[in-house]
């Protein structure tokens, strides 16, 4: 049964498709953060290993929230790796080495890319697609990514 929540079917579809892209971004960022956790090397190994673990656990929760928002709007969340790679704004893993600094720079760039994409959609969801709920939802996601970006930048000083 389709939701009857005061948003047209066309707008629900448009929002769900945009959320699919957000989910893909979150998944690719999750995979890259897992890679950092698994592969980081150097004198700060242990502290960064734990730090990256905290980050990927947060991203795991975020992915679940995005997928559930898609389902709330009456659509199905993508769940195939090839779909994520087709939908994402992020590039697959590319790094120079396994140092924490290199991983942090890579992840910071991706978080900032996600922030920009989310920010671009806040007003679009609210004003064009008449979905204040999803607009508010992605504002919260953006704020989480902004905090993570701040933490990553702080490691680079």
GROMACS elastic network, one bead per residue, 0.5 to 0.9 nm:
[ bonds ]
;  ai    aj funct       b0    kb
    1    74     6  0.79087   500
    2     9     6  0.85637   500
    2    73     6  0.80980   500
    2    74     6  0.56416   500
    2    75     6  0.86991   500
    3     6     6  0.87170   500
    3     7     6  0.87793   500
    3     9     6  0.87680   500
    3    72     6  0.78598   500
    3    73     6  0.65493   500
    3    74     6  0.59734   500
    4     7     6  0.73547   500
    4     8     6  0.84743   500
    4     9     6  0.89220   500
    5     8     6  0.84304   500
    5    73     6  0.86743   500
    6   130     6  0.86009   500
    6   131     6  0.87642   500
    7    10     6  0.82601   500
    7    11     6  0.63040   500
    7    12     6  0.63349   500
    7   129     6  0.77329   500
    7   130     6  0.65435   500
    7   131     6  0.68145   500
    8    11     6  0.51951   500
    8    12     6  0.61741   500
    8    13     6  0.86311   500
    8   129     6  0.84695   500
    8   130     6  0.86744   500
    9    12     6  0.50064   500
    9    13     6  0.61670   500
    9    14     6  0.86462   500
   10    13     6  0.51365   500
   10    14     6  0.62556   500
   10    15     6  0.86881   500
   10   129     6  0.87494   500
   11    15     6  0.60967   500
   11    16     6  0.84606   500
   11   125     6  0.88664   500
   11   128     6  0.85564   500
   11   129     6  0.52664   500
   11   130     6  0.75723   500
   11   131     6  0.81097   500
   12    15     6  0.51695   500
   12    16     6  0.60475   500
   12    17     6  0.85776   500
   12    73     6  0.62128   500
   12    74     6  0.77813   500
   12    75     6  0.83195   500
   12   129     6  0.78363   500
   12   131     6  0.82447   500
   13    16     6  0.50759   500
   13    17     6  0.61221   500
   13    18     6  0.86055   500
   13    73     6  0.81733   500
   13    74     6  0.85444   500
   13    75     6  0.74673   500
   14    17     6  0.52051   500
   14    18     6  0.62674   500
   14    19     6  0.86192   500
   14   129     6  0.77190   500
   15    18     6  0.51102   500
   15    19     6  0.61080   500
   15    20     6  0.85941   500
   15    70     6  0.82100   500
   15    73     6  0.82734   500
   15   125     6  0.69359   500
   15   129     6  0.73006   500
   15   131     6  0.80034   500
   15   134     6  0.78794   500
   16    20     6  0.61325   500
   16    21     6  0.88470   500
   16    69     6  0.82980   500
   16    70     6  0.54285   500
   16    71     6  0.84392   500
   16    73     6  0.69122   500
   16    74     6  0.83559   500
   16    75     6  0.64810   500
   16    76     6  0.82889   500
   16    77     6  0.82534   500
   17    21     6  0.67181   500
   17    22     6  0.89098   500
   17    70     6  0.85056   500
   17    75     6  0.88222   500
   18    21     6  0.52893   500
   18    22     6  0.65331   500
   18    23     6  0.87908   500
   18   121     6  0.84842   500
   19    23     6  0.60303   500
   19    24     6  0.84721   500
   19    66     6  0.68973   500
   19    67     6  0.80341   500
   19    69     6  0.80785   500
   19    70     6  0.65638   500
   19    77     6  0.85427   500
   19   134     6  0.89191   500
   20    23     6  0.50332   500
   20    24     6  0.61873   500
   20    25     6  0.86777   500
   20    66     6  0.82405   500
   20    67     6  0.79538   500
   20    70     6  0.75471   500
   20    76     6  0.89688   500
   20    77     6  0.64812   500
   20    78     6  0.65131   500
   20    84     6  0.82832   500
   20    87     6  0.72816   500
   20    88     6  0.87999   500
   21    25     6  0.62277   500
   21    26     6  0.86309   500
   21    84     6  0.75669   500
   21    86     6  0.88329   500
   21    87     6  0.50660   500
   21    88     6  0.56407   500
   21    89     6  0.77076   500
   22    25     6  0.50707   500
   22    26     6  0.62227   500
   22    27     6  0.86335   500
   22    63     6  0.88399   500
   22    66     6  0.75845   500
   22    87     6  0.83258   500
   22    88     6  0.73439   500
   22    89     6  0.86203   500
   22   114     6  0.79001   500
   22   117     6  0.82982   500
   22   118     6  0.78178   500
   23    26     6  0.50415   500
   23    27     6  0.61190   500
   23    28     6  0.86602   500
   23    62     6  0.85775   500
   23    63     6  0.60207   500
   23    64     6  0.87529   500
   23    66     6  0.60184   500
   23    67     6  0.68056   500
   23    77     6  0.81064   500
   23    78     6  0.80119   500
   23    84     6  0.77336   500
   23    87     6  0.87139   500
   23    88     6  0.81492   500
   24    27     6  0.50659   500
   24    28     6  0.61801   500
   24    29     6  0.84887   500
   24    63     6  0.86567   500
   24    78     6  0.80582   500
   24    79     6  0.89079   500
   24    81     6  0.86834   500
   24    83     6  0.76506   500
   24    85     6  0.70559   500
   24    86     6  0.83655   500
   24    87     6  0.59170   500
   24    88     6  0.50099   500
   24    89     6  0.81732   500
   24    90     6  0.87891   500
   25    28     6  0.52997   500
   25    29     6  0.60855   500
   25    30     6  0.84463   500
   25    84     6  0.73990   500
   25    85     6  0.86346   500
   25    87     6  0.76926   500
   25    89     6  0.62586   500
   25    90     6  0.63293   500
   25   110     6  0.86896   500
   25   114     6  0.69810   500
   26    29     6  0.51101   500
   26    30     6  0.59747   500
   26    31     6  0.86647   500
   26    59     6  0.66609   500
   26    60     6  0.83467   500
   26    62     6  0.73737   500
   26    63     6  0.60417   500
   26    66     6  0.87725   500
   26    88     6  0.84810   500
   26   114     6  0.81573   500
   27    31     6  0.62240   500
   27    32     6  0.86408   500
   27    59     6  0.78165   500
   27    60     6  0.80697   500
   27    63     6  0.66804   500
   27    81     6  0.88509   500
   27    84     6  0.72068   500
   27    88     6  0.86978   500
   28    31     6  0.50953   500
   28    32     6  0.62348   500
   28    33     6  0.85776   500
   28    84     6  0.72509   500
   28    85     6  0.76629   500
   28    88     6  0.73879   500
   28    90     6  0.70823   500
   28    91     6  0.82550   500
   28    92     6  0.73512   500
   28    93     6  0.88154   500
   29    32     6  0.50866   500
   29    33     6  0.60698   500
   29    34     6  0.85437   500
   29    56     6  0.83908   500
   29    59     6  0.78027   500
   29    90     6  0.77764   500
   29   107     6  0.74079   500
   29   110     6  0.69021   500
   29   111     6  0.77859   500
   30    33     6  0.50860   500
   30    34     6  0.61257   500
   30    35     6  0.85857   500
   30    55     6  0.82411   500
   30    56     6  0.55240   500
   30    57     6  0.84270   500
   30    58     6  0.89115   500
   30    59     6  0.57641   500
   30    60     6  0.69235   500
   30    63     6  0.86005   500
   31    34     6  0.50522   500
   31    35     6  0.62116   500
   31    36     6  0.87247   500
   31    56     6  0.80250   500
   31    93     6  0.87428   500
   32    36     6  0.63359   500
   32    37     6  0.87386   500
   32    56     6  0.87830   500
   32    92     6  0.79227   500
   32    93     6  0.63209   500
   32   103     6  0.86765   500
   32   106     6  0.86872   500
   32   107     6  0.74593   500
   33    37     6  0.62695   500
   33    38     6  0.86693   500
   33    52     6  0.61922   500
   33    53     6  0.78252   500
   33    55     6  0.70304   500
   33    56     6  0.56876   500
   33    59     6  0.87715   500
   33   103     6  0.82065   500
   33   107     6  0.70805   500
   34    38     6  0.61495   500
   34    39     6  0.84508   500
   34    52     6  0.71358   500
   34    53     6  0.71651   500
   34    55     6  0.86656   500
   34    56     6  0.60970   500
   35    38     6  0.50986   500
   35    39     6  0.57890   500
   35    40     6  0.79565   500
   35    52     6  0.89367   500
   35    93     6  0.86473   500
   35   103     6  0.88735   500
   36    39     6  0.52647   500
   36    40     6  0.53632   500
   36    48     6  0.85772   500
   36    49     6  0.76184   500
   36    52     6  0.64989   500
   36    53     6  0.87404   500
   36    98     6  0.76588   500
   36    99     6  0.88980   500
   36   100     6  0.76848   500
   36   103     6  0.59636   500
   36   104     6  0.83802   500
   36   107     6  0.88350   500
   37    40     6  0.59996   500
   37    48     6  0.73636   500
   37    50     6  0.74212   500
   37    51     6  0.79416   500
   37    52     6  0.50169   500
   37    53     6  0.58846   500
   37    56     6  0.83359   500
   38    49     6  0.72900   500
   38    52     6  0.87993   500
   38    53     6  0.89152   500
   39    49     6  0.84772   500
   39    98     6  0.61919   500
   39    99     6  0.86285   500
   40    44     6  0.88467   500
   40    45     6  0.62085   500
   40    46     6  0.89089   500
   40    48     6  0.73641   500
   40    49     6  0.67160   500
   40    97     6  0.87711   500
   40    99     6  0.57070   500
   40   100     6  0.58005   500
   40   103     6  0.75867   500
   41    44     6  0.74927   500
   41    45     6  0.52695   500
   41    46     6  0.87724   500
   41    48     6  0.88585   500
   41    49     6  0.87437   500
   41    97     6  0.88786   500
   41    98     6  0.55496   500
   41    99     6  0.53825   500
   41   100     6  0.68404   500
   42    45     6  0.51966   500
   42    46     6  0.88382   500
   42    98     6  0.79719   500
   42    99     6  0.60245   500
   42   100     6  0.72907   500
   43    46     6  0.81048   500
   44    47     6  0.57339   500
   44    48     6  0.61677   500
   44    49     6  0.83761   500
   44    99     6  0.88522   500
   44   100     6  0.74871   500
   45    48     6  0.53977   500
   45    49     6  0.57801   500
   45    50     6  0.85966   500
   45    99     6  0.85053   500
   45   100     6  0.75272   500
   46    49     6  0.50004   500
   46    50     6  0.62846   500
   46    51     6  0.85572   500
   47    50     6  0.53012   500
   47    51     6  0.61189   500
   47    52     6  0.87064   500
   48    52     6  0.59199   500
   48    53     6  0.82977   500
   48   100     6  0.66066   500
   49    52     6  0.54090   500
   49    53     6  0.62618   500
   49    54     6  0.88919   500
   49   100     6  0.88081   500
   50    53     6  0.50298   500
   50    54     6  0.63867   500
   50    55     6  0.88076   500
   51    54     6  0.52643   500
   51    55     6  0.64567   500
   51    56     6  0.89341   500
   52    56     6  0.62221   500
   52    57     6  0.85620   500
   53    56     6  0.52964   500
   53    57     6  0.61710   500
   53    58     6  0.86757   500
   54    57     6  0.52270   500
   54    58     6  0.63448   500
   54    59     6  0.87863   500
   55    58     6  0.51967   500
   55    59     6  0.63112   500
   55    60     6  0.87039   500
   55   148     6  0.79276   500
   56    60     6  0.60722   500
   56    61     6  0.87171   500
   57    60     6  0.50223   500
   57    61     6  0.65467   500
   57    62     6  0.87451   500
   58    61     6  0.52489   500
   58    62     6  0.62906   500
   58    63     6  0.87810   500
   59    63     6  0.60781   500
   59    64     6  0.85766   500
   60    63     6  0.52384   500
   60    64     6  0.64584   500
   60    65     6  0.88296   500
   61    64     6  0.51751   500
   61    65     6  0.63151   500
   61    66     6  0.88089   500
   62    65     6  0.50320   500
   62    66     6  0.62269   500
   62    67     6  0.85969   500
   62   141     6  0.76753   500
   63    66     6  0.51967   500
   63    67     6  0.61399   500
   63    68     6  0.85212   500
   64    67     6  0.51636   500
   64    68     6  0.60671   500
   64    69     6  0.85591   500
   65    68     6  0.51146   500
   65    69     6  0.61467   500
   65    70     6  0.87299   500
   66    69     6  0.50338   500
   66    70     6  0.63531   500
   66    71     6  0.87349   500
   66    77     6  0.85045   500
   66   137     6  0.87577   500
   66   138     6  0.88240   500
   67    70     6  0.51123   500
   67    71     6  0.63454   500
   67    72     6  0.86432   500
   67    76     6  0.79558   500
   67    77     6  0.53950   500
   67    78     6  0.81206   500
   68    72     6  0.60040   500
   68    73     6  0.86556   500
   68    77     6  0.79183   500
   69    73     6  0.64233   500
   69    74     6  0.89155   500
   69    77     6  0.89235   500
   69   134     6  0.77937   500
   69   137     6  0.85628   500
   70    73     6  0.52958   500
   70    74     6  0.67684   500
   70    75     6  0.56232   500
   70    76     6  0.63985   500
   70    77     6  0.59837   500
   71    74     6  0.50787   500
   71    75     6  0.50581   500
   71    76     6  0.56450   500
   71    77     6  0.67108   500
   72    75     6  0.74108   500
   73    76     6  0.88479   500
   76    79     6  0.89961   500
   78    81     6  0.87006   500
   78    83     6  0.66407   500
   78    84     6  0.73961   500
   79    82     6  0.88521   500
   79    83     6  0.72526   500
   79    84     6  0.76011   500
   80    83     6  0.52477   500
   80    84     6  0.64848   500
   80    85     6  0.88939   500
   81    84     6  0.51137   500
   81    85     6  0.63219   500
   81    86     6  0.86961   500
   82    85     6  0.51181   500
   82    86     6  0.62075   500
   82    87     6  0.86551   500
   83    86     6  0.51031   500
   83    87     6  0.61288   500
   83    88     6  0.85283   500
   84    87     6  0.51387   500
   84    88     6  0.58205   500
   85    88     6  0.55363   500
   85    89     6  0.85732   500
   85    90     6  0.83246   500
   85    91     6  0.83589   500
   85    92     6  0.80616   500
   86    89     6  0.87508   500
   87    90     6  0.89839   500
   88    91     6  0.77808   500
   89   110     6  0.88841   500
   89   113     6  0.76331   500
   89   114     6  0.78158   500
   89   117     6  0.83940   500
   90   110     6  0.65691   500
   90   113     6  0.75562   500
   90   114     6  0.82636   500
   91    94     6  0.78662   500
   91   110     6  0.85560   500
   93   106     6  0.84427   500
   94   106     6  0.79725   500
   95    98     6  0.76484   500
   95   102     6  0.66551   500
   95   103     6  0.71643   500
   95   106     6  0.71246   500
   96    99     6  0.85496   500
   96   102     6  0.67686   500
   96   103     6  0.88446   500
   97   100     6  0.88147   500
   97   102     6  0.65125   500
   97   103     6  0.81096   500
   98   101     6  0.83703   500
   98   102     6  0.67149   500
   98   103     6  0.68594   500
   99   102     6  0.53563   500
   99   103     6  0.64563   500
   99   104     6  0.86245   500
  100   103     6  0.51256   500
  100   104     6  0.59399   500
  100   105     6  0.85632   500
  101   104     6  0.50654   500
  101   105     6  0.61754   500
  101   106     6  0.86378   500
  101   155     6  0.78546   500
  101   156     6  0.68201   500
  102   105     6  0.52287   500
  102   106     6  0.62770   500
  102   107     6  0.86762   500
  103   106     6  0.51069   500
  103   107     6  0.61026   500
  103   108     6  0.84380   500
  104   107     6  0.51262   500
  104   108     6  0.58726   500
  104   109     6  0.85025   500
  104   152     6  0.60016   500
  104   153     6  0.79505   500
  104   155     6  0.76851   500
  104   156     6  0.76995   500
  105   108     6  0.50996   500
  105   109     6  0.62169   500
  105   110     6  0.87300   500
  105   152     6  0.76957   500
  105   153     6  0.80581   500
  105   156     6  0.79121   500
  106   109     6  0.53475   500
  106   110     6  0.64791   500
  106   111     6  0.88540   500
  107   110     6  0.50600   500
  107   111     6  0.61208   500
  107   112     6  0.85451   500
  107   149     6  0.82664   500
  107   152     6  0.77646   500
  108   111     6  0.51356   500
  108   112     6  0.61426   500
  108   113     6  0.85570   500
  108   148     6  0.81266   500
  108   149     6  0.55610   500
  108   150     6  0.85649   500
  108   152     6  0.59628   500
  108   153     6  0.69951   500
  109   112     6  0.52084   500
  109   113     6  0.62056   500
  109   114     6  0.87459   500
  109   149     6  0.83918   500
  110   114     6  0.62215   500
  110   115     6  0.85854   500
  111   114     6  0.50774   500
  111   115     6  0.61425   500
  111   116     6  0.87289   500
  111   145     6  0.59117   500
  111   146     6  0.75574   500
  111   148     6  0.75113   500
  111   149     6  0.60381   500
  112   116     6  0.62610   500
  112   117     6  0.86681   500
  112   145     6  0.75604   500
  112   146     6  0.75297   500
  112   149     6  0.67291   500
  113   116     6  0.52880   500
  113   117     6  0.63543   500
  113   118     6  0.87200   500
  114   117     6  0.51248   500
  114   118     6  0.60987   500
  114   119     6  0.85074   500
  114   142     6  0.77141   500
  114   145     6  0.75192   500
  115   118     6  0.51756   500
  115   119     6  0.60310   500
  115   120     6  0.85725   500
  115   141     6  0.83799   500
  115   142     6  0.53745   500
  115   143     6  0.81595   500
  115   145     6  0.63060   500
  115   146     6  0.67787   500
  116   119     6  0.51211   500
  116   120     6  0.61890   500
  116   121     6  0.88488   500
  116   142     6  0.84255   500
  117   120     6  0.51859   500
  117   121     6  0.65983   500
  117   142     6  0.89599   500
  118   121     6  0.52653   500
  118   122     6  0.64652   500
  118   138     6  0.62869   500
  118   139     6  0.72810   500
  118   141     6  0.77897   500
  118   142     6  0.60289   500
  119   122     6  0.54768   500
  119   123     6  0.80067   500
  119   138     6  0.81036   500
  119   139     6  0.73338   500
  119   142     6  0.69689   500
  120   123     6  0.71563   500
  120   124     6  0.73016   500
  121   125     6  0.59785   500
  121   126     6  0.85348   500
  121   135     6  0.74287   500
  121   138     6  0.80559   500
  122   125     6  0.55691   500
  122   126     6  0.64720   500
  122   127     6  0.86229   500
  122   132     6  0.86610   500
  122   134     6  0.80834   500
  122   136     6  0.74281   500
  122   137     6  0.89112   500
  122   138     6  0.67138   500
  122   139     6  0.65450   500
  123   126     6  0.50269   500
  123   127     6  0.55740   500
  123   128     6  0.74785   500
  123   132     6  0.87639   500
  123   135     6  0.68743   500
  124   127     6  0.54437   500
  124   128     6  0.51039   500
  124   129     6  0.64879   500
  124   130     6  0.83841   500
  124   131     6  0.88090   500
  124   135     6  0.79326   500
  125   128     6  0.59161   500
  125   130     6  0.61783   500
  125   131     6  0.53392   500
  125   132     6  0.66373   500
  125   133     6  0.85758   500
  125   134     6  0.66385   500
  125   135     6  0.53059   500
  126   129     6  0.59996   500
  126   133     6  0.78500   500
  126   134     6  0.76239   500
  126   135     6  0.54638   500
  126   136     6  0.83436   500
  127   130     6  0.54034   500
  127   131     6  0.75716   500
  127   132     6  0.79383   500
  128   131     6  0.82247   500
  129   132     6  0.85426   500
  130   133     6  0.88818   500
  131   134     6  0.56623   500
  131   135     6  0.63456   500
  131   136     6  0.87702   500
  132   136     6  0.60224   500
  132   137     6  0.84259   500
  133   136     6  0.51881   500
  133   137     6  0.60838   500
  133   138     6  0.87471   500
  134   138     6  0.61017   500
  134   139     6  0.83806   500
  135   138     6  0.54472   500
  135   139     6  0.62109   500
  135   140     6  0.88243   500
  136   139     6  0.50014   500
  136   140     6  0.64287   500
  136   141     6  0.88186   500
  137   140     6  0.52807   500
  137   141     6  0.65020   500
  137   142     6  0.87991   500
  138   142     6  0.59771   500
  138   143     6  0.84705   500
  139   142     6  0.50345   500
  139   143     6  0.62794   500
  139   144     6  0.87937   500
  140   143     6  0.51028   500
  140   144     6  0.64032   500
  140   145     6  0.88095   500
  141   144     6  0.51290   500
  141   145     6  0.63546   500
  141   146     6  0.86145   500
  142   145     6  0.51250   500
  142   146     6  0.60710   500
  142   147     6  0.86747   500
  143   147     6  0.62569   500
  143   148     6  0.86656   500
  144   147     6  0.52426   500
  144   148     6  0.63283   500
  144   149     6  0.86499   500
  145   149     6  0.59876   500
  145   150     6  0.85083   500
  146   149     6  0.50343   500
  146   150     6  0.61823   500
  146   151     6  0.87005   500
  147   150     6  0.50845   500
  147   151     6  0.63427   500
  147   152     6  0.87227   500
  148   151     6  0.50393   500
  148   152     6  0.61767   500
  148   153     6  0.85772   500
  149   152     6  0.50322   500
  149   153     6  0.60435   500
  149   154     6  0.84693   500
  150   153     6  0.51159   500
  150   154     6  0.61048   500
  150   155     6  0.88402   500
  151   154     6  0.50628   500
  151   155     6  0.65970   500
  152   155     6  0.53112   500
  152   156     6  0.69106   500
  153   156     6  0.52528   500
  153   157     6  0.70299   500
  154   157     6  0.56543   500
